[in-house]
Each structure stands twice: as C-alpha cells, then as structure tokens.
Amino acid sequence: MKIEKRELRRGLWRLSLQGKLTIDGSEGFEAAFQSLLRPGCNTILMDLSVLDFIDSSGIGILMNCANLARSGGVDLHLYGLQDQIMNVFRGARIDTFFSIQSPEGIQALMDQELKPSS
C-alpha cells in the first residue's frame, strides 16, 4: 500500500491511501496516521479514491484511527470511496461510524477551515 500525507494548510492534513488496506502493511499506515495526531492538527481528510481493497483487518485499523482522532480532538473525514469499498462499509453497517464526505462536502470543509474564527 502506498501512503501519502500532505499538509494542505496549518492544521489541515490530507492522507491518501493507494492499493490495499489489509493487515500486511498496516504498520506503515498506522504510523503515518499517528504522526499527524499532534498539537496543531485539527482535521484529517483521508482520500480513499485509489484504495482498491479493504478487508476486515483494514476496517478495524480505520476504526482504531477514527477513535484515536476523536480522543485527540481531531476531525477525521473519509472521502473518495469507490463503490465496492462503500458497499463493504454499508454491509458491515459501519458507514455511519465514519464521517464520509462527498467531493462537495470536502470542499465545504476546506472552505470552512479558511474562515477566520470569531
């Protein structure tokens, strides 16, 4: 699995996953994710548009990451899920566990992040 992380602006990160999310190679993903959970990180946008496959281990890893983010006060949003991956999420009834966004939803989140706080 290929993992790419990029700071879009202060406190807003994109983590892109490519390939297969299974127990093999999960250590690299978990390490990359945990490296973002530090002071100053407010939001992680996880791009799954080129994730081809996820198994039950991969789902468990994503759920663990979501819990880590929540406990650290970081918003985690998934987007770009291919139909087959989304069907796995729905079949396992975990689609409501995650914040899954459309491209428009991601753009709205990015625009919201740009607004100065009052």
N, C-alpha and C positions, 0 to 999 in steps of 0.2 A: 504494500500500500504506500502511496506517495502522500506526504503531508506537507502542506504549505501554510505558513502563517504570515500575516501581514498586518501591521498597524495602519488602519485607514486614517485615523487621526487620534489625538490624545484620548485614551480610554476606550477606543472602539477598535476591536480586532476582528479580522476575518481568518477563519481556519478552514482550509479547503482539503477535502479528502478525495483521493482518487484510487480506484481499484476495489479491493475487497476489505471489509472490516470484519475480521474473524479473530480468534484467539492468537493466531500467528500474526506477529507484527503489532499486536495491540499495545505492547510496552512503549513503542515509539510514539504512538498516538496519545496514550495517557500522559506521557512525559511532556509532549508538546502542549497538550491541553493544560496541564497543571502549571506549566511555565507561564501561562497567561494569567493565572489566578494570583495576582499580586496587587499591592496598593496602586490605585490609579486606573485599573481595568474596570470599566463599568459594564461593558457589553461585548459579548462574543457572538458573531454571526458565523454559523457553521454552514459552509457551502457543500452540499452533498450532490451537486448536479452531475458529477462524474464518478460517483460511488456506484459501482456495478452490482455489488452483492453485500448483503449483511446476514449473518446468522444469529442464533440466539446469544452466543457469546458477545458478538458485536453490539447487539441491542442492550445487553447487560452493561457493557462498557459505556455506551451512550447514556444510559440511565444513571450510572455512577457519576459520570461527568456532570450531568444535569443537577444531581444532588450536591456535588461539590460546589458548583457555581451558585446554587441557591444559598447554601450555607455561608458562602463568601460574599453574598450580596451582589453577585454578578448576574446580569440578564443574559440568558442563552437563547438564541433563536436559530432554528434549523430552517434551511430553505433549499430549493432546487431538487427536492426528492423526485427521483424517477418513479414512474407509475408502479413498477414492480416492488420498489422499496416501500412506497406509500401503502401498497396493498399488504405488505408484511406488517407494517405498523398498525394498520386497521385490523388485520386478522388477529393480532396479538392484543388488540384493544389498548394500545399504548399511544395512539395518535393524540390523545388528549393530555397525556403526561408531559409532552413537549410543547413548546411554542413553535409551531410550524407555520412559516410565513410564505406568502406568495411573493413574486418579484416586486409587486406594488407595495406590499407590507414592509418589505426590507427597505425600499426607497423611503417610505414614510418614516421608518425608524431612523434612517440615516439623516433625513431632513430634521427630525425632532432633535437629534443629537446636536445639530448645528445651532439650534436656537439657544441664545444665552439664558441662563437661569435667572429667575427674578427673585 
